[in-house]
């Protein structure tokens, strides 16, 4: 299995190994519980998740949740970035409080991009496309890391819960890595947890849509979120294998434990209470059939008390992981190879020509294609149609089956994809102009156009 690294070259071919090697859960296991799932979910483009259960529960119950992801402004916005934007927008439309970050501190420290270029690329490439694709600026939050004091203050606090050796081990940092790069990691941890701050109505489930290469950020932030808690609610088993709920004291203030005990007694009549050892307060009786419901009730009590006593009460952030976008020339898409990607800001006619030159999953000759059929699962053209250009599932399925049978030839597929790409980019770029006017009129964002 290739090493997962946010800044390295990663080419994952066997996504099923993610579930065993990194503990990522299969997204298909919860697909049938989602109302009107996004096409990335329906078509297996989102392959896995961490902790999405809390977010799904919030969507079903119509209770608060958040969605957050970020974009490093170091080059053109292309279809890979569009995937993240689409997922943010879908979750926002499902009721999520949406956050979109322009990671200019990361870009400046890791890529050496000037602050001026970070602002220009962030606004004119990423933000305009995000709004053009449907992000609601009235309900959501768009920000640059360098302009967000709350974010930087939170990053400083999170730094008390992680050390140099741990960050070095997770990201493979060596002695020549600059300190600003390390600080940018903490800022990204703060990006992920910021939607749960008091200023945004307090702790709530939050999902971070990312590519699999960003999983180190997710794992570290989940660990830090846990360390910043005063109490940890856990499901445990006694010596007779009977379940019970444990509230482990991690850090506290005078009176907090007693307040939790009082509220649990009120919420759950006649509970049996006992101490396993000094740092654990437990509540029973529960059974396998009711423990999950009890856990939610206990967690709410604990979180409420923690907030009242000055804690953060963070939920562990969730994440969804989508497949890497295949480059048009085959292999991994690279920003250093313009022919391998389609930027949302490039002329539509040039993009259409790129599509016509793209690598396909077809055979060497037309005769072989008709006799043996194509391999759409390896075809960049089919991927464009499936992931970005066709909404109708039945049409996508038909294209797949016609290719496999040899009935459909590459020339027809390329012509269709080129036409659809031209139309999409033409329409998107018109929407970008509209987005610019929307942002210029908005009190929070018009400063960016001065």
N, C-alpha and C positions, 0 to 999 in steps of 0.2 A: 504494500500500500504506500503510495506517495505521501510524503510529509505535507501536512496542511499548513500553509504559511500565507498570511495576508499580503506580503510584499514579494513573495517568490513566484516562480513559474510552477504552476500545478496543472497536471494533466491527468484527471481521474477518469478512467475508463470503466471501472467496475464499481458503480455506486452502491451495490448491495453490500460491499465490504465496509462501508461507512457505519452500518448498523452494528457490526461486531467490533470493529477496530476503534471507533470513537464514541460508541454509546448513543448514536443518533437514532431516534425512533422513526419508523416508517410512517409517512404521511397518509398512505392509503388506508391505514387502520381506522382513521377517523373521518374519512371522506363522506361517508353516508350520513353523518350527523350535521353536515354543513348545509345551510340553506343557500341555494344558488351559488355553488362554489365557482371560483374564478377558473378560467380555462387552464391556467397553469396547474391548478389542483386537479381538474378533471383529466388532464392529458399526461399526468405523471411528470411534468416539468419541475414541479415542487416535489422533491423526492423524500425529504425528511423533516424532522422538527425536534426541538427540545422544549418540553413543558408547554406545548400549545393547548393542553387540556383546560387550563385556567382561562385562557383567552376565548376558547370555544364556549365554555360555560357562560362567560360574560356576554357573548354575542347572543346565545340562546335565551338568557334571562334578561337581556336588554339592560344590563348593568354596566358601569363604567369600565372601559379598557382603553389602551393606547396602542398606537403603532408608531414605530420610529425607525428610520434608517438614514444613512449618510452617504455623501458623494465627495470623493477627493478631487478637487479641481486641478487636474494636471494635464488634461487633454480634451478631445472632443467627446461630447455625449453620444454614445452609440447604443445599439440595441441591447447590449448587456445592462447598461444603466437604466434603459427604459423598463426592463423587467422589474427592477426594484421599484421604480416609480409606479408602475401598474399595480404592484402589490400594496404599496402604501395607500394609493387612491382607493383600491377595492376595500381595504379595511376601514378607511375613513367613511366610505359610503355605507359600510355595515355598522357604523356607529362609533368607530374609534376616534379618540383624540389624536390627531395626526401631527407628527413632528418630522421635519426634513432638515437635515444638517448639511451645510457646506463645510467640509473638513479642511479649512484653509490652514489651520495649525499643523495638521498632519502633512499636507502637501508641501508646506514651507520647510518643515523639518526633515521629511523623508525624501522628497523629490527636488528640493532646492528651488521651488517655484517662488518668484518674488511675490510680495504681498499685493502689489498692484495687479499682477497677472492672476493671482488667486481670486481677487474680487471680480475681475473682468470675466474670467472663465466660469467662475461660480454663477454669476448672474446671467451672462449671455448664452452660455451653453446649458447649464443644468436647471437653474430656477425657471427660466422662461419655458423650457420644455416640460418641466414638472407641472406648471400651471396650465400650459396648453393641453396636456393630457387629461386634465380634469381635477387637479388638486384644488380644494376649496380654501382660498386664502382667508376667508372670513372666519372659518371654523378651525383652521390648522395653524401651524407654527413653522415658519421658515427662518433659519438663522445661520450666520457665520460663527464658527467657534470663537474666533478672536474678538467678536463683538458682544459675547454673552458672559457677563460677569457672574451670574448665578452658576453657570456651567463651570467656570474656572474655579469658583469657590468650592463647588462640590468635588471637583477633581482633586483639589488640595486635601479635602477631608478623606476621600477614598484612599489617598496615598498613605494614610496611617494604617491601612489594613493590608498592604502588600509591600514586599521588599524587593530589592534589586536582584537577589538570587532567583527569586521566583519568576520575575518578568524575563530574566535572561534565559531561564530554562524553558519557558513556554514559547518564546519567540526565537530562540536560538541566537540571542544577542551575544556578540563578542566584545572584547575590550575597546574596539574602535568605534562602537556605536555612540553617536552623540547624545548628550543628556536631553536635548530637545525632543529627539525621537522617542525616548523613554517617557517623557512627560506627555507626549501626544497620545501614548497608550492610555494613560490615566484620563486624559480628556475624552477619549472615545468611550471608556467605561462610564464616565459621567454623562456623555451623550445618551447612553442606553438607559441610565437610571433617572435622568432629569425629568421625564414625564410623570414620575411618581412623587415629585416634590410637592410641598404644601401649596406653592404658588399655582400648581396645576391640579388642585383639588385632591392632593394626597395620594397615597399608595393605591395602585390598581394593577391588574394584570397588563402586561405590555408585550408586544411581539415585535421582533426585529427581523424583517425580511432581508436575507443576504445570500450570497453565494457560499458554497461550502468552504472556500478558502478563508472566510471570516470567522470560522468556528472558534479559533483560539480566543478572539475577543469575547465571544459569547460565554465560553467556559469560565474565563477569568472573571468576567463581570458577575456571573451567577455566584461564584465563590465569594467575591467581595461583598455582594448584596447580603449574603448569608452572614458574613463576618460583621457587618454593620448593624445587624439585628441585636436587640437586647435579649430576646427569647427565641428559642427554636422549638416549634411544635412538631412532634414526630409520632408516628405509629410504631408501637413496640409490642413485644410479647413477653409475658412473665414465664416463670419456670415450668408452668403447666401449658404453655403455648396459648394462653388466653390473651387476646389483644387488649391493649390499653393505650391511652393518649398521654404522651410525655411532654412536659413543657420544660425544656432545658434552659437554665439561666446562663446566659453568656456574659452579660453585663447588665447592671441594674442600678436603680436608685432607691433609697429608703421608701418603703410603702408600696412599691410597685407590685411585688409578689403578693402581698396581702390583698391588694385591690383586685388582682386577677382571681385569687381564690374566692373572694366575696362575690364577684360577678358570675363565676362559674357555678357557685352554689345557687344563685338566684336563677340562672338560666336553665340549669339541669337539676331538678329537685332531688334531694337526698343522694348526692353522689358519694361514692366511697373515695376517700382521699388518703394518700399515704406517700411517704418519702422512700424512694429506692436508695438514694444517697443524697448528699448535701445539695448538689446543684440540680436536682430534678424534682419538679412538682408534678404529680400525676393525677389524672381524673379517670374514674371508672364508675360503674361497669359499662362496658360496651361489648358488642359482638361483631363478628365479621360482617353481618348484614347492615349494621347501623353505624359502624365506626366512621365511614366517610362523611356522612351527614354530621356526625358529632365533631369531626375534625374541622369542618368548615365553621361551625359555631364557635369552637374553642379558638381557632385561628383569628376570627374576627374580634373576640374579646381581648386576646393577647395583643393584637395589632392596635386596637383602640387605646389600651392602657399604655402601650409603648409610645405612641404618639403624644399622649397626654404628659408623659414623663420625659419628653424631649428626644425620643428616638426617631428613626426614619421609618420603620415598619415596612421595608421594601418587600414586594413580591419578587420571587426569582424571575428575571426576564426570560421570556420565551423567544424562540427563533424558528423561522421556516428557512429551509435550504433548497435552493433551486440548482438545477444542472448548469454547468458552464455552457455558454453560447459557443457553438462551433464556428471557427473562422471560415470565411467564404472560400479560402484557398485550401481548406483542410487543416486539421489540428486546432490548436488553441488560438482564439482571436488575440491579436497583438496590436496595441496602439501605435507601435513603431512600423507596422506594415499596413498602410492605408487600404490595400486591396483586400485585406482580411476582414474588414468591418464596414458597416454602413453607419455613418454619422447621421443624427437626426437633423443636422444643419447643412448637410451637403446638397448640392443641386440635385433635384429629383431625377433629371435625365442622366446624370453621372452615376447615381445609385442604380438606376435601371440597367445601365451597361455593365456595372459590376455584377449584378445578378446574372446577366446573360453569360458572363465569363466564369461564374462560380463552379466549384467542384460539385459533381453530382454523385448519386449512388447508382448510376447506370452502367451498362456493360460497354465493352469496347466498340461493338458494332450494333447497328439497328437490328440485325438478324438475331444476334445473341440476346439482345434485350427482349425481343418478341418470344424467343424460345425459352429463355431462362428466367426472365423477369428481373426487375431491378432490386436494389437494397435501400429502400427509403429511410430505414433507421440509420444509415450512414450518410445520408444525402443532405447537404447544406440547403438546397432548394426546398426540400420537404420540411426541414426544420423551420425555415422562414415562414412557410405557409401555415404550419401547425402552431407556431409560437406567437406569430405577430400579424398575420395577414388575413386569416380566415376564422371567423367566430363560430360558424356552424360546425358542430361535431360530426354530423352525418357526411358533410362534404369532405372533411378531412379524412374520415374513414374510407370514403370512396376513392380518394386520390391514392391512399396507401394501398388499398387492395388492387386497384388498376395497375399501379407500378409493380407490385409483387407478381402479378399475373403476366406482365409483359404487354398488357393492353395499352398502357400509357407510356409515351416516350418522353425523353428528357427535353426535347425541343419544345414540346407543348407546355411542359411544367415550367420551364424557364420563361417562356413568353407570358404565361399567366402570372408568375411571381413578379416579373419585371413590371408588368402593368399595374399590379396591385401595390407594389412598392412605390412606384411613381405617384400614384394617387394618394397613398398614405402620406408620403413626405410633403407633397404639395399642400394637402389639407392641413397637416401638422404645422407647417411653416406659416401658413395663414393664421392659424390659431396662436402661434407664438407672438405674432404682431398684436393680436387682441390681448394676449396675456401681458404684454409690456404696458399697454394702456391701463389694464386693471391694476397692476402693481404701482404705476405712477400715481394713481388716484388714492391708493391705500395709505393711510397715515403712517403705518409701521414700515412700509417698504419704499415709499417715494424718495427717501433720502438716497437710495442706491443709484438714482438717475441724475443726481446733481453733478 
